[in-house]
Amino acid sequence: MLTQLDNDRIALMRAFVESARRLNFAAAARELNLTPSALGRRIQRLEAHLGVALFVRSTRRVALTDAGALYWRQSEEILSAIAAADAMASSLGDRPNGLLRISAPASFGRLYLSRVLPSFLRENAALQVDLMYGDQNVDLIGSRVDVAIRIGRLEDSGLVARRLARNVRRLVAAPDYLASSPALRAPQDLRAQRTLHFSYLRGGEAWTLQRNEELVRVPLVPALRCNDALALYEAALAGQGVALLADFITRDSLNDGRLVPVLDDWQVPETGIYAVYPASDFVPSKIRVFVDFLVSAFSREAAFAPPVQFSR
């Protein structure tokens, strides 16, 4: 006969695993939508059932005991197996349902994903979407994210990637800025310019430019460094310097002359915009449907044109 503890075991195990991942009960409780006291009671019930302490608690820190570390590894495997079984079953369903967690870069998300997402929601009313914007790459497995939008060169991370579009970047500035700035004829001249730099650029505080087979890396001392590309875009529009920005941000302003390309005989190596998701033998239908939607929505764009030109 099943006891109440048996019925609750998965919930207790999830409470333990989230607490073990974070070693912070308050943060784990927020992630699980529990009060800290409710989370604490679940941990205590599990410890009482096992007859061992899983955590060492003090006023300053929380740590796993040896038994806790061993139980964490086994619990992760069990919960992963349950999630895989759920995914296998749901992947066979005709209609996607449940919670779809999406992560996307802030600028791309606000300019493009937010514009096409209502169409996806209308077509998939049984889905609930948890959409997170941020410019740092998240750990899909650890954060339980189903699909992420990645921009740039992909590393071999064990993720499945579907290419959505080219990512074309160029140096841009406002005409008013260029009229009063030092001459800008070669990459080395950027050192005398006010530069607006994206903090998360993998190359650090430098821009790499290419002309035919010639490759030049220009170190920077930015006038503005920011982790939000749209803030850099606004600064460039206001005449505050030269920025390296993607066409999906600047296209309208380049078309109407508010920004102009600089050093346009030098290119920034092109990358791509991708939808990525964890590799699995059974891809849940909610992930398949969403990624197919993105590919369809953005398939007509060689690079990114103004949002009104999208197919949905």
N, C-alpha and C positions, 0 to 999 in steps of 0.2 A: 504493500500500500504506500502511495506517495504521501509524504509529509508536507506541511506548509513550507518547510525549508527547501524541500526538493522543488516545489513549484516556483520558489523565489530564487533558486540558485543562480540562474543566469543574471538576474538583476543584481544580486550580491557580487557576483564575479565581475560584472561590468563596473560596479562602484569601486571594487578593489583595483582593477586594471587601470582605470582612469586616474585613481589616486597614486598608483605606483608610477605611472608615466610622468606625472607632474610633480610628485612629492610636495603637493600643496593642496590641502583638503578644500580650501575655499575656492580655488580655481577649478578643481575637479567637480565640486558641487555645482558651480555655474555651468560647466559644460554639460552636465547631466540634468540640468534644470531641477536641482534639488536644493533644499536648504542645507547649510553645513551640518546642522544637528541630524537631519535625516540621513545624510551620507555617513556621519559618524556611527549612527545606530546600525546601518548596514554592515560597516566594517566590523563592528563589535559582534554582531550576530555571526558573521563568517568566522571570526577568530574563535568565538565560543564553540562553534561547531567543530572546527579543526583542532581545537585544544592547544593552539600555539599563537604567539604574537606575530603578526605580519609586519608591523611597523614599530620602530623605536621613535617615541614622541618626546620632544622637549619643548620648552617655551620658545626656542629659537629655530629649531629645524625638525624635519621629519625624514627618516631614513628607513629603508627596508631591512628587516632581519634576514638572516640566511634562509630561513624558511619562507619568508616573503619573496625573496629573489627567485627561489626555485618555483614557488607557486605562481609567480607572475609569468614566468616563461611558459609554464604549462597552460595557464589560463588564457594567455594570448593565442596559443595554438587552438584551444577549444573554441574561443570566440571567433577566430578566423575561419574555422571549419563551419561554424554555424552561419557566418556571413556568406561563405561560399555556397552552402546549401541553399540559403535564401536566394542568392543571386541566380543560381542554376534554375531554381523553380520559377522565379519571376521572369527570367529571360525567355521562358517558354510561353509566357502569357501574351495575348494579342495586344493588350493595352498597357503601356507603362503606368506604374503607380508608385506610391510611396514618396520618400524624400530624396530629392536630387540636390546634392551640394556642389556648388560651382565656385571656382576661384578664378579671378581675372585681374590683369593689370588695371589700375585705376583709370588711366586716361582712355585706354581702349574700351574699357567697360562703360564708362560714362558716355563716350561719344558714339559707340556703335552697338555694343551688346545690349545696353538699356533700350535702344531703339527697336531692336528686332525681337527682344524677349517677349513682349506682349503677344505677338503672333504665336510664339511657341506655347505660351500659357493657354491661349484660346484653343489651340489644337490638342492640348494634353491636359484637360481639366482635372484628371485624377492625380496629377503630380503636384507635390508641394516643392517649391524651389527655395533653397537657402543660398543666396548669392553674396559672395564676399569679394570686395575690391581691395587690392593691395599690390605693391610693386615688388615685393620680395617673393621668391618662389617658395611655396609651401610644400611640406612633405605630405603627399597625397595620402599615403597609408596612415601615417601617424595622426593626421588631422581629419581622417575619414572624409576626404574630398573625393567626389566621384569623377569630376572633369575639371581640368584647369586649362586656361588659355595661356600659352607661353609665347613670348616674342623674342627672337634672337636665334642663336645657334644652339641646338639641343645637344645636351650631353647624353651619353649612353646610360640611361638611368633605369632600364627595365620597364619603361612606360611605352604604351602604344601611342603613336603620334599620327594625326591626320592634318595635312597642310591645308590651311584656309586661304592664304594669300601671300603674296610677296610683302616684305617689309622694306620699303625704300626710305632711306634717311638722307638728309642733306643739311648743309650749313645754310642758315637763313638769318636775315636781319631786316630791320625796318629801314626804308630809304632815308628817313631823317637821321638815324644813327650813322649810316654810311657817309652821309654828306659832311659830317663833322668829325669823323674818326680818321686815324692814320690810314695811309694807302694799304689796300689789301689785295695783293697780286699773287702771292705764293703762300703755301702753308706756314712757312716760318713767320710770316707777317701776323699770324694769329697771336703771337706772344705779346704784341703791342696793343691788342684789342681787349675790350671788355668781353669776357666770355661767360656764357650761362650754361652750367654743367649739371647733368643728371647724376645724382649721387650713386645710383645703383649700376652705372655702366661698368661692365666687367673689366674694361681696360684701365680702370682707375682714372686718375685725373690727367687724361691725355686723350687726344682724338687721333685715330688712324685714318689716313686718307690715301687713295690710290689713283694713279693715272697710268693707264696701260700696265706695264710691268713694274712701275716705280711705286714703292710703298713708303710712306712717311708717317712717323709717329710724332705728334706735337704735344709736348708737356704743357699743362695749363696752370695758371693761378686764377681760378674763377672769380669773377666779380659777384656771381651768385651761384651757389651750389644748393640743389634742392632735390628731394626724393619724389617730387610730383612734376611730371612733364608738362601738365597744363599750366602750372605756375611759371615754368620757364617760358612757355608759349606766350603767356600774358606779358611777361617782362620783355620778351623780344618785340611784341607788338608796341609796347610803350617806349621802344627805342633805347633799351638798356644794354644792348650788346648783341653778340653773335651767338646763336644757339644751334645745336645739332639736334634736329627733331624729325620724327617720322612724318611721311606724307599724309598719313591718316589724321594727323593733328593739324597740319599746316595747309592742306590743299586749298581750302576756300580762300585763305589769306594770300596764298601765292597767285591764285587766279585773279583776285581783284587788286593786287598790287600793294596791299598793306605790308606784306613781307616780300623780299626778293631773295633769290639764291645768291650765295657768294662762293667764290672759288668753284664755279660750276663746271670747270674742266677737271676737277678732282672729285672722285666719288668715294663715298663711304661703302665698304664691302656690304653687299646686300644680304639680308637674312630672311626669315620667314615668320609667319604667324600660324600657330598650330593649336589644335585641341589635343590634349594628352589625357590619358586615363590609365589606370593600372592594368597590366597584362593579366589575362585570365582565360581559362578554357571556356568559361561561360560569362559573356559580357551581358550584364543586365539590360533589358530592353530600354529602360529609362536612359542609359548612357548611349546606346546605339541610336535611339531616336533623336536625342539632343545633338549628338555630333553630326548625324546626317542632316539635321536642320541647319546647323551652322555652315556646313559645306555647301548646301543649296543656297542659303541666304547670301553667301559671300562669293559664290562661284563666278559671277559675272565681272568681278573686279580684278584687273591685273595687279594694280596696287589699290589703295583705298580712295575712292572718289567721295564726294560729299554724301552724308547719310541719306539724303532724299533719293539718291539713285539706287539704293539697295533694292533687291528683288522682292522683299517682303515688307 
